[in-house]
Amino acid sequence: MRSISLVIGFLLLPLAIFAQNDEGRSEELKQGYQKLYNLEFEDAHRIFRKWEASHPDDPMGPVSNAAAYLFSEFNRLKVLQLELFADDDKFVSREKLVPDPEMKNALEKELTKGDDLAKKRLAVSPRDENALLATVLANGLRGDYAAMIEKRNFAALAHVKSSRATAEYLLKIYPHCYDAYLAIGVENYLLSLKSAPLRWILRIGGAQTDKDEGLRKLALTAEKGYYLAPYARLLLAVAAMRDNDHAKASELLAGLSNEFPDNDLIKKELGRVELQNR
């Protein structure tokens, strides 16, 4: 149970946010996600609400706004510290959280709106990219809440599996959607860290558990991703921390800190890693 708990936490560490292909990319949405990385949640809400108003049939608007609600709550509850995901014992022994019920209601309201819009679009066109992206994101966010706040790990695993399966379908249609590789990369890397019997059980359930493949997919998103390149670099930094490669972790975190100067969590983690690198 301890191993599954850590896997779920890292799998869902922020964001199941998948980007669009070259034709469908939105600079406005990208700015909203950049605000999330910089922990400027009110600005992110403003951008996502503006997108909702100007694109009322696009499910990515409400689902993206739901992400802003969730990660502002994560920040308030102090569950975004990277050291939690680099240390099994710290993650398992983290304090019990007291969630904000108003935030949960707002989160679920936006997710439900996104679900409804996505279903309508997929009923007309099963290959609708934005609808698929919104479905991936909504499952990921619900998994985030289940794992990180409610500690319902098996429920979260179901959401992760659904998100990954949709991401694979998305990549078959849009193979240059580099951000979508992150979902496959995270699952492969994290589940590969578990014991052989657990990996076997997870494979039976359809999970992918190849560490090298996972790191390759994360690196691909880190290099070519549109919305998720910073997030992929963050996950690679955590992977380096778990491997005690403090020099690589420091390099990755330093780049993120320069790109997102208002993110105090990255600054704090960078300082801790630099001390270990001396």
N, C-alpha and C positions, 0 to 999 in steps of 0.2 A: 504493500500500500504506500510506503514511503517513496519508493521509486516511481510509482505511477503518479503520485502527487507532484513530485518535482517535474516530471515530464510534462504534465498538463500545464503547470505554471509557465514553463519556458515556452512550450508550444504556443501559448496564448499571449505571451508577453507582447504587448501591445499590438498589436494590430494585425490583423487579418484584413488589411486594406489593399486591394488589388487594382493595378492600373489598367489603363486602356491602351489600345494599339495606336499606331501613329495617327490614324484618321480621327480617333475618338478622344484623344487626350484633351484635357481641359486645363489651361493655365490657371484659371480661377480656382478650380478645385485643388490644384497643386499648391497654390498659395495657402489654402485652408489647412492642408496637411503639414505644410512647412510651419504654420503657426502652432499646430499640435506638437511638433518636434521641439519647438521653442517654449512650450508650456504656456502659450498665450491663448488660453481657451476661449475667452470672450471674443477675441478677434476671429478665432476659427468659427465660432457659432455665427458671427455676423456674416462671414463669407459664405458659409454653407446655407444659411437662411436666404441670402440673396440669390444663390443658385436655385434653391427650391422655388422662389418666387418667379424667376425668369424661365425655369424649366420644370413646370409643374407635373409633367408626365415622366420625369427622369427619377427612378428610384435611388440613384446614387446621392441625390440631395439629402433626403431625410436619413438615409443610412449613414452618410458621412457626418451629419449633425449628431446622430446617435453616438458615433465614435468620440466626438468632442465631449459629450456628456459623460461617457464611460471613463475616459482617461483623465478628465478633471476630477472625477471621483477617486480613481486610482491615486492621483497625485495627493488629494486630500487625505487619503487613508495611508499614504506612504508605503505603497506596495510596488513602486517602480524602481526601487534601488537594485542595481545590477548585482550587488553582492548576494542578494537573496537567491539569484538564479545560478550563481557560480558556486554556491555552497549548499549541499543537500541538507545539512542539519539546520542551517539558518532558515531555509525555506519551510521545512516541515514544522519547526518550532515557532514560526511567526505568530504574533499575537492575533487573537480573535478580533474580527473587524465589526464595526457597527455602521452599517450602510445608511445612506440617506434615502428614505422612502420616496421623497419627492423626485430625487434624481432618477430612481429606478422607474418611476411612473413616466417621467419624461423620456427616458431611454426606450422603454417598451412602446410608447406611443409613436416615436419616430421609426422604430424598427417595424412595427405593424404597418405603418403607412408605406414604408419601403417595400415590405413583403407584398402588399396589395398591388402596388404599381408594377413590381417585377412580374407577378403572376399574370397580370393583364397583358404585359408586353410579350411574355413568353408564350402565352396562348395564341398570339398572332404570329410570332416569329420565335421558334425555339432556339435560334442562334443569335438572338439579340444580346449584344455584348454588355451593354449597361445593365440589363436585367440579370445576366449571369453574374456580373461583378457584384451587384447589390446583394444577390443571394449568398455569394461567398462571404461577403463582408458581414451580413446579418448573422449568419451562423457563427462566424468567428467571434463577433461581439457577444452573442449570447453565451458562447463557450467561455469567453473571458470572464464574464460576470459569474458564471457557475463555478469556475475553478478558483479564481482569485479572491472572490468575496464570499461566496456561499460554501466553498470547498466541496462542491459536488463533482468529484473528479470523473466519475464514469459518465455522468450526463455531459460533461465538457468534452470527453473523448468522442462521444457521438457527434457533437457539433463539429469537432475538428475533422473527423472522417468525412462528414458531409461537405465541409468546405474544401478539403483536399480533392475529393472526387469531382466537384464542380470546377475547380481550378484545372484539373487534368483535361476535362472536356473543353474548357475555354482555350487551353493551349493547343488542342488539336485543331481548333478553328483559327486561332490567332497565335501562331508559334512565336511571333516576335513580341508578344506581350511579356516582356522580361520580368516585370514585377510579379507575375503569377508563379514564377518558378520558386519564389520564396516559400510558398505553402508546402511544396514538395520537399524543398531543402530542409526546412525546419523539422518536418516529421521524420525524414530519414536520419538526420543528425542526432536528434534527441533520443529517438527510440533505439538507435544503435548503441547508446551508452548503457542500456540495461543488460541484465544477465541473459544468457542464452535461452533458458526456459521462458523468460518473459518475452523475449523477442519472438520466439516461436509462437507463443499465444497471440501476440499482437499481429503477426503475419497471417495467422488463421483468420483474424478479424479484418484483414485487408490492409493492414498498416505496412509502411515501407520503412526498412531499418538499415540502410546502407550509409555508414558514416561518411565515407569519401564522396559518395554521390550527393549527400546532403550538403557538404561543404562546397562542392562544385556549384550546386544550384544557388546557394547563398551568395557565392562570389559572383555568379552571373548577374544576379539582381543588384548586388553592390556596384557592379561596373556599369550596367546598362539600364537599370531600372529608372522609371520616370518619377513615380510617386514614392517608391519604397527603397531607393538606393540608400538613404541615410539609415533606415531601419535595418536593412540587411547588414550594413557596416556595424551597427550596434550589436546585432546578434553574433557577427563574427568576432567582435571584441569579447563578448561573453564566452564564446567557444575558446578563444585564446586564453582567457582567464582560467577556465576549467582545465586547460592543458598546461597551466603555469608558464605560458609564453607571455610574460609581462611586457616585453619590448613590443611585440605586435599589438597587444591590447592597448598599450600607451599610444602607439602611433595612430590607431584607429580612433581612439577616444579624443586625441588631440585634434584630429581633423574635424570631428563632430563638434567639439567645443568651439572651434573657430567659426564653424558654419552656423551654430546655434548658441550665440553668446549668452542668452538669457536662460538657458537650461542649466540650472544650478546642480541638478542631479548628475549630469555628465561631468561637470567641473569637479564635483566631490569625488566621483569614482576615478577620474583621471588622477587627482592628487593621491588617492590611496594606491593606485597601481604604480605611479611613479615612485612612491616610497619603497614599494616592493622591488622595483627595478634597479634600485641603487646598490 
